[in-house]
Amino acid sequence: MKYVQIDANRRFRYRRRIPNELKKFFGKSEFVKVLGITEKEALQVYGNVHGECEHLLAIGKGGVTNSSDITTNERLQVLLKQWNADPFSSGRIDEEQSWREEAAYNILNSYHEDKDTGRLIGVSLEDSTMVSALLNGISKEKPEPTLTDAFKFYLKEHSVEDAYKQKKQHQRFRRVELWLLKILQEDKRLSLIGRTDARKWRDARKESGVSVSSIKRELNDIKAVFNCARSELS
């Protein structure tokens, strides 16, 4: 098992160093978690622990705001829970509130203040989002899903089991998603996608030489994705 060691107490321990460029982001130099006393116990939880660390590192590298609102909230929740913080408030106890305030201050401390207005200059969306989550928590209400949220959720819920067929399915849906993004020119919220957009997509597919039967099949895929998102994510 990769990153697993046996510590001084003969326990199986997951220990993984955090890349130098992400140490400040996580506020520590490594992920450490005890997996169990026996190899059998360690094997049972290894997959979840390793997957969680992979997910956290992906968030650290990609940032929390390089995504739709729903995914941003999901990433913030993961990070705050990793820090043993309540995602939905400014902190459950005074000690938590204090370190969250200090962490927010440390983020903003690198920015200069405008002498006339007293406001900080050039605060990035990434930093302002993180500071807001630290000081106020995040909303429990789910943001309205976007096009990419809808496709991601549909494939999560409706992927076929066979590996080969699943690969083909994901490729097909990804192709449809990319064509829609090309027409929309942005990751629109579902409620803002209308008939005009649908006609533009249909015309663009015709002009690209796609057969009528293929367009109908793709349209059925789009309807399935939208209906699923509207019933499950709204």
Summary of the structure (lengths in Angstrom):
residues: 234
radius of gyration: 22.4
end to end distance: 40.3
largest distance: 67.7
contacts: 600
relative contact order: 0.08
helix: 61%
strand: 9%
